[in-house]
Amino acid sequence: MAAKKAVKAKKGRKIKAEEATSQPLKASLSSSLPGIILAAGIAFWYRYHSNGENVVINSSSSSSSGVTQSPPYYNPKPGSWDDGYYSSPVPDQNIPSTYAIIYPNGGIGEPTEAIFETEQEFLSAGRLYNDLGQIVQSRFHFENGTALYSGPTKPGTHFQWPAVTVGHKRPVPGVVGGTGTQIELETLTEPTSDPNSDPRVFYVHNFLSAEETDELIRFSTADENQYKMRPSTGGTHKAWNQGGSEARLTTRTSENAFDMQTKNAANIKRRAFRLMRMGGYREELADGIQILRYELGQAYVAHHDFFPERQSDDHNWDPLRGGSNRLATVFLYLSDVEYGGQTVFPLVDKLTSEKSEELVRRLGDAPSEEMLKNFVADAGLKTNSWEDKLIEKCYGRFAVPPRRGDAILFYSQKPDGEMDRNSLHGACPVLKGTKWGANLWIWNSCRYSLCSVDPLNPVGELPEEMSAPYEGGYVG
């Protein structure tokens, strides 16, 4: 494998986000023109008629490469780890594309126009992804004007799914749920570069099968599970066998267990890593699956899943400085709940029909004020208690109701590794029924107590296939 190197493109003309889409640019030239003339015309116009502000990436030649045939490309075997990770050639595309709109990793920030006159220029841009989270292998794998996304450029940072727009839904190629159904990712929020931006949250359709949810629930109370159900803990970085089982909170009233050992849990964790487009599965980058049971009235106050940067002196917790922390949470819904039990993001505005009418309809209407009062009384909750105040947020701010077999994905870190304090979230009180759920936490580097070399330099232990930056195209 060739040595990795970071490649930075010269900055080109910045364009407004609304000018770029995840769809190919629609050329206004007559479709009767031969394809070679069309491509050359687009490249010529952008190079010589944009006041020199477009970008030609590491150009070594002022002429076209003359390539008329797609170079060899990698086609992973079905069922392999990187199945779906790589793009395929655009059907019937006989000439290479020369123009793309490139966004930073995760899609936050101003996009830049780029011209690729040769295949080498395209590869020199470093790893680029398409909207489906696939690594783009060559200029034959996208159409002119397509929005592409830069890969991570710093060790310890990873690919993050671009939001595009609220309600945007896409399949995740190569990743299927427990029933064999295609997993789909749906955008719930639109993060920006503003410090008060929404966190990055997605709805994950078809993640688990009924059998997988039932097995997680069964094992959580099974005698063979040494970490079976007991009162929930919080705020501690230590495992139960390290003394963490005593870190109980009055503002977390659920019970939880851990699945550290079953084949079912291993399969689910590997699926989550593939959903995240991680370069492989490493046990030291994942906590055990935490299975939760919320009975009537039980809840968890709004909190962060990441640990403070100064949590302890025996580990580097700051990803901005080579440390490790929780990168993202895949929260699994193991049951439906008739009322309550949502996952609420209290810093995020309630979703409106103007943003996504279909999503608002699916998330459901709030109970009437009279119904809520009765629910609170039936659950034995006191007026003005923290649970009662949380219920106000659950129906007044952005909240996702449970649906068995689905999940939500939200990031605790921004694409550059900064902790996202707007990822604050809580578990709404259950108002009718019982809620079963599970936390699946993924770290950006080896997690606390599992670094084998130096816990003060976790990113130094990442394997090559998971350590940015990456070369462009397929690196075998």
Beta strands, then each sheet from edge to edge (+ up, - down):
strand 1: 99-103
strand 2: 112-115
strand 3: 128-129
strand 4: 146-150
strand 5: 169-176
strand 6: 182-187
strand 7: 201-205
strand 8: 230-231
strand 9: 255-259
strand 10: 289-294
strand 11: 300-303
strand 12: 326-333
strand 13: 339-340
strand 14: 343-349
strand 15: 397-400
strand 16: 407-411
strand 17: 425-427
strand 18: 430-432
strand 19: 435-443
sheet 1: 2+ 1- 4- 3+
sheet 2: 5+ 6- 7+ 16- 12+ 19- 10+ 9- 8+
sheet 3: 11+ 17- 14+ 15-
sheet 4: 13+ 18-
end
